Amino acid sequence: MITVTRLNGTTFILNCELIEVIDATPDTVVTLTSGKRWVLAESPEELVERIISYKKRCFPEIRDLSEK
């Protein structure tokens, strides 16, 4: 789960396991596997970093490949 921001500045927690597509149109649009779409203030790159951080917390046994 990651914290994200709507364009109006309100935040909510998004289950990143349900993300199917992240588009920049130029606003960031996240489409979930259900078809629900969210327009967010974060950039696609920022969302990817948050997802990676979340996955590292969930699976600490998986090393970052850059640590080799």
N, C-alpha and C positions, 0 to 999 in steps of 0.2 A: 504494500500500500504506500502511495506517495502523496504528499501534499501538493496541490496545484491551485492556480489562481485563475478565476474567471476574469474577463476583460473589465468588469465593474469593480474589481479589487477584492471580491469575496473569495475565500479559500474553501476547499473541501478536500476530502481524502478520496483518492481514486485507486481502485483495484487495478494495478498495472498488469496483472495476469490476463485481463480481459481486453487489452489493447490489441487491435488488429493492424491499424495504420496510423501513422503520424504524418500529417501534411503541413506544409507551409504555403499559404495561399494569398497574401503574405501572412495573415494571422495563422497561428498554429491551431490546426483542427485535428482532434484525436477521435478516431472512429473505433468503437468497441465491437467485439464480436457479435453483440446483440443488434448492431446497426445504430445504436445511440451515438450521437456526436456531441463533442464538447469543444468550444472555442476557448482557448487558453492564452494567458499572457506570456507564459514561458516559451522559449524557443524550443524547436525540436531537439537541438543538441543538449539543452539543459534538462529536458525530460529524459533523454537517454542516460545522462549522467545520474539522475535521481533513480532511475530504474536499476542501473548497474549497482549503485550504492545499496539499494534495497535488496537486491539479489545477493550481494556479498554478506549482508547481515543475516539473511535467511540460510545461506549455505557457506559458512565460514571455512569449511574444508576445501573450498575451491579457491585456488590461488589466482592472483592476477598474473596474466601471462607476462606483463612487463616487469615482474619481480624476478625473473630468471636471470 
